[in-house]
Amino acid sequence: MATKRTRFSHQIESLPATVPFVAPEALERITGRTIELRLGANESPFGVSPKALAAMQAELATGYLYGDPESLALRQALAAKYHISVEEISVGSGIDEILGWIARSFLDAGDTVVTSLGGYPTFNYHVTGFGGRLHFVPYTKEWTNDLTALAQAAHDKQARLVYLANPDNPTGTFFSADTLSTFIASLPEETTLVLDEAYIEFADPAHVLPLSPVSDRVIRLRTFSKAYGMAGLRIGYAVADETMIQSFDKFRNHFGVNRVAQAGALAALEDTEFLSMVTAQTRVGGRDLAMAASQHGLSSIPSSTNFLLIHVGDENRAKRIVDGLMQDHGVFIRMPGISPLNQCIRVTIGTPEQHPRLLQALKQVW
């Protein structure tokens, strides 16, 4: 008798139905509590550039038309900004989608991927979804990605991909261009580095690894979700060797980036004054939040992002703080889920108007 096939692929049958994060909206439904300060998903509390907003409002009238499947105007602007070729850029509906492209392009079932234990879970979600095997490397005692151990694991496991967020999520730490160059050179020749730079606009530009020239061993990922304040519009991009970009064109959703998001991203890219305001205000807010933590005897990790990781002692206390802020004050923050990072809380840096209320709520729960 023939064996009856499962309805789904073996790979999908083996996986649990899950999502990488509990969304703020889902949290409101679970708790019955309205979020009044939304500082847990690292969305920009400064919103979107007025110029980008105007461009998107104007584009709404053409919403009956498909967007440009090549996102050519935006890619041309990015190419001019970074002195690279249009053919070395691909635009997708946020870094999360592009991470899925990468897993699909590079991984056969059973291939190994190396990443940090406690790093961005959406990448892990895509790797397992396409049959890859994850090998985790713990963070260092200084709360940084362990570059030496990541490189060694890539050699030992013959990794197809290594994932690194820089600046890092959830710690906020940052490696300079020189350090990254040394790390890239230490990886096996057959290994591709996935360098997630979602928060790069908040880092010191003097120490950022240049995008030009484009490497054939690294895929750089950037987004309009964070500093540009367009998280809900879902638009980001990959910079990589032309052959890698061409591999994405074999299967990507060519109409996945809508024309409103394309227009907004193009205008946001040109509004350098607004971006400068956001990054400057974020630095000030980060210092205020770190000082408040210090006054309560808590240490924070120096951050090159729009959030701060604060060490509160242990997992139970971190959970009590997160739950207390939500239940008693309507303040949404998060805590990492993996030890030892789960001894910390992660707080998005708010606006000058939000911080007094945030600090008052933190004072009460601390």
N, C-alpha and C positions, 0 to 999 in steps of 0.2 A: 504494500500500500504506500502510495506517495505521501511524503511528509507535507502536512499543510503549512503553507507559508504564513508568517505573521502579516498583519495588515500593513505594518510600517517597516522601514528598513531596520536591520539589526542594530545599527548605530542609534537610531532614535528610540527603539524599544528599550535599549539599555540605559537611557537617561531619564532622570526625574523631570517632571514638569516644574519649571522654576523661573524666577526672574532674578537678575543679579542684585537688585535693590528693592526695598519697600519704598514706594513712591510717597511723597508727602500727602497726596490726595488719598492714597490707600490708608495712610496713618490716621488721617482725619476720620475716615469711615470706621476704622478699627476702634479708635478711642472715643469717638463722638465729640472730640474737642477741635474747635477751629484753630488753625495755625494763624497767629497774629504776627509773629516774626519768623520768616522763613530763611533760616541761616544754616541749613544742613546739607544742601545739595550744591553749594559753591556756585550758584547762579549769581550773576552780578546784581547787587542791590541798586546799582546806579542806572540800570535799565539800558536802553539802546540809544545810540547817537541820534540827536534830533534830525540830522541830515539823512541818516539811514531810515528813520521813521517816515520822513517825508517821501523818500524814494519808494518805500514799500506801500505807502498809502496811494501814491500815484499809480503803482503797478497793479493794485487790486482791481482796477477797471479792466485789466486784460486777463483776469483770472480764468476766463473761458478758454484761453489758449494754453497749450503745453509750454513748459519752460524749455530753454535751449538745452538739448541733451548733452552738449559739449561744455556748457557753462563757459563759453569762449571768452566773453568780455571779462569775467572775473579771473580766469586763468591768465589772460593777457596782462591784466593789472598786477597779479601776483608775480608773474614772470619778470615784469619791468621792475617791480619793487626789490626783488631778490636777485636779479641779474642771472636768471636761469631760463631754460627753454620752456615754452608752453607745453611741449611734449613730455616734460618731466613733472607735470602736475595733473592730478585728477581730483575732481570735486565730488564729494558724496554727502549724504544726509547725516553729517556729524561723524566724529571719529569712531563712534560705536559701530556704524555701518562699515566703515573702511577696515576696522579690525576683522570683521567677518570676511571681507574680500581677501585679506591677507591670509587668514586661515585656509580659505578655500583654494587660493592660488598655490600655496606652498606645502600643504600637508597632505600626505597620504595616511591612511589608517595605520596607527601605531607609531608614527613619527613623534619624536620627543621635542618638547618646547620647554625652555628654561625661563623662569620668572621668579620674582621675589615672593616669599610667603607673606601674604597680607597686601600684595599689590592689587592693581585694578581688576576687580572680579569679572567685568564684562569681557575682557580679553580671554580669561580662562573659560568663560561660558562659550565663546566661539570655538576655542581650541577643542574642547570636549565634543562640541556639536559636530565637528568635522572629523572626529576620530583620533585626534592627537592625544598624546600622553604628556601630562604636566609634571615637570620636576621643579620643586620649590627650593629656594635658597633663603634662609632667614636673613632679616635685617641685622646690621651690626649693633653693638651696644650703644653706638652713637646715633642710632635711629636713621641710618642711611642705608641705601642699597649697597650690598657687599659686592663691589665690582670684581674683586679678585676671585671670590667664590663663584660668581656668575660665570666668569670666563672659564674657570676650571671645570665647572659643571657642563658647560657647552662642549668642552673637549671630551670629558669623560662619557657623556651621554650622546655624543655625536648629534647635537641639537640642530634641527633645521632652523629654528627661530629662537632668539633671545629677546625678551620684552623688557624695556626699561622706560619708566616715566621720568622725565627730567624737564622742569621741576617735578618732584615726586608727589604722587597722591597715594597714601594719605598723610605723608610726613611733612611735605612742603620743602624738603631739602633739595639742594641744587649742586650739580657738578659743573665745573668750568669747562671751557672748550679744550684746554690742554689735557685735563683729566679724561674727558670723553674720547679724545683722539687716541690716547694711550690705551684705553679700554677697547676701542674698536679694533685697534691693531692686534690686541691680544686674543681676539676671537678666532676660531677656526675659519679657514677660507670658505668652507661650504656653509657657514652659518650666516644668516641674515639678521641684523639687529632691527627690531621694531622700536623706534625712538618716539615715544609719545610726548609731545611738547604742547599739550593743551593749555598749560599755564605760562608759556614762554614769555608772554608780554609783561609779566610781573617780575621777571628775572632781570638782573643787571645786564644791560645790552653789551657792555664791554667784555663780558665773559661768556656770551652765547656762542656756541659753535656755528659758524657761518653756513648758510644753506648752499652757497656756491663755493667750490664746485660740488655738484651732486655726486654722491658716492654710489657705487654699484653694490655695496654691502649693507646699506642702511636705508630704511624707509622712514622718513620724517613725517609725523602727523601733527597737524595744527587745526585750530577750530575757531569759529566765531562765537562759540557758546559762552566763553568765560569773560575775558576782558572786554569783548565787544558787546556783551549783553544780549546775545541772540540764541540762548539755549533752546527755547521752544520752537525756533524756526528750523533747526536741524540742518546745519551746513558746516562742513569742514573740508579739509583737503589733505592729500598725500603728496609729498615730494619724494621722487625716487628716480632711479635709472629708467630710461625710456622703455626698455624691455619689460620692466616690472609694471609700469603704467599700462602698457599694451595688454598685459595679462589680465588686468582688471576689466578692460573693455570687452573681454570675451564673455562676460556673464553679468556685469553690474546692471542695476536697474537704470537704464539711460534716462528715464524721465523721473527719477527719484528725488531730484532737487527742484523744488517748484520755483517759478519765476519771481515770486515775491521775495523769497529768501535770497535768490541770486542778486536782485536789485539792492536789497538791504545790505548784503555783504560787500558789494562793490562800493556803495556809498560810505559804509562804515570804515572800509580800508582807507578811504580818502580823508576821513575826518580825524586827522592826527591830533588835533587839539583836544577833542573829547577823550580819546584814548589816553593822552597824557594826564588829563584830569583824573580819570579813573585810577590809573596806576599810582599817581601821587597820593590821592585820598586813601587808597588801600594801604600804602606804606604807613601813613599816619595812623590809620585805624588799627593796623596790626601792632604798632608800638603801644597804643593805648590798651589794647586787649592783653598784650603780654605783661604790661605793667600791673594791670588789675589782677591777673593771675598770680604774679609775684607777691603782691600785697597780701594774698591769702596763702602764701607759702607753697605755691604750685609753680612748676617749671614748664616753660613752653619751648618748642623746637623752633629755632630760627627759620623763617619761612620765606620762600621766593614765590609765593602763590597768593591767592585771595582768601586763604583760610589759615587757621592756626591750630596746631596739634598741641594740646595741653595735657601734661602727665598729672593724673589726679591720685595715683597711688595703687589702685587695683581695679579689677574688672567690675566688682560689685559696686564700688563707689561710682565708677564711670556710668554704669547703668542707672544708678539712682539719680545721678545728675541729669542724664538725658531724659529719663522718665519724669522727673520732677519739673524740669523746665517745660515739658510739653503739657503735662496734666494741670499744673498750677499756674502757668504763665502763658501758655500758648506759644512757647518758643521752640522751634524745631531745630535741633542740631543732631549730629550723628556721633557714633563711636565706632572705631574699627572692630572687626569681628574676629581677628586672629591674634593670639598671644605672641609677643608681649604688647602689641599695639593696642589691644583692648584694655590696657590700663589707662588709656587716654580718651579724651573727648576731642572732636574736631568741630571747630566753629568757623563758619564763613564770616569774614570781616565785613561789618555792615557800614552804613553811611553815618555821617556825623549826627543825623537825626535819630537813627536807630540805636546807636551805642549807649546812650544814657539808660534806655529801657532794658537793653540787653545786660548791661553791667549791674543794674539793680536786681534783675532776676537772678543772675549768677551769684550775686552777693548773698541772696537769700538761700539758694540751694547749696552753695559752698559751705 
